[in-house]
Amino acid sequence: MTYQDKKLLRKEIRRRVQKYSPSILVDMSQPVIKRMMDREDVVNSEVVLMYYSLPDEVYSHEAIQTLASMGKNVLLPVVVDGENLELREFDAYDSMKQGAFNIMEPVGRRFLNYDEIDVAVIPGLAFDRKGGRLGRGKGYYDRLLSKLPDCRKLGMCFDFQMVDAVPAEAHDIKMDDII
């Protein structure tokens, strides 16, 4: 299915997500996380940008802990204002607090060495095979990813979030691959 309008595509993907309970989505996340953990670019990375999943996203909480236990420096985004994210180092779940949009955020050290990030695993509402990504419409990740030109960008989604083509604008950052 092809969509020309981002709003219509967001509405369609939200309709698809609503077919599944939160616990079913967690179960459906397991093979997606396994594919990520089996990737050489993830296994061989030292610094990984992850995301702390919302209920309608691929469940990432256990993967964050697993990556950290493998000795990787795991970074999570923190909303700092109406337009920007900053990155903080993940230490442990007990050192997180509820932040903007009810997302749990790390309170660890701020991370500024963007050129050290090997892999960025990014959520989205929809993706296409050419690396197109549709976010929630606020542009947080596009602004952040524009500062990370050299790291590998991996979109993370359920199969039902894949579409033929995501409508793109000049500021939209493409993914290198979709998990």
Phi, psi and omega in degrees: 000133181250139180235135176265341188245124181298320181298317180294320179294317177302316180298317180296315181294320177298323177297318179295318181297321184295347178289345186242141175285160177304321181290325176293320178297323176297315178298318180293341180286333188304311179293330178292315178296320178300316178301320179295314184291340179272353183284135179298321182295334176277312181301320184272001181278155174255324181238120184237125171271120178243188175222148176268110192294145169274166183302336182262010181248164174304125186294116188250355190301313180291323180297323178300311180296318180298314179299317179296320180290341175278359179091009179278147173276107183263128179251144175231144179282150176232129177285122182255338177198194183289356184227340192233153173247147166240161182256138177231150179283135176278128176254303180196160181296331180283357175249038177238157178224160179286129182243207181301147178059023180062026178267134176289134184230144178287151176252012181292188182298143174289139182250123184242350184273069185304329181289350178272350182286123181274315185222137173242120178258117193239130176280169175191166176280325180208153177221160170235170186292344179270007178094003177294141181227134174249118178267200183275355173106000181262345176080009181305308184291323178299318177296318178294312184295335177295341178269000183237060186292337188259353180271159178281127183254118183243120176280141183239122181202168171280159179303323183288355177266357177277134179230167181297317181206133175265128177300134185235148173241170185301326183277352182287131182265128179279151174274152176280331180200161179240132178266000000 
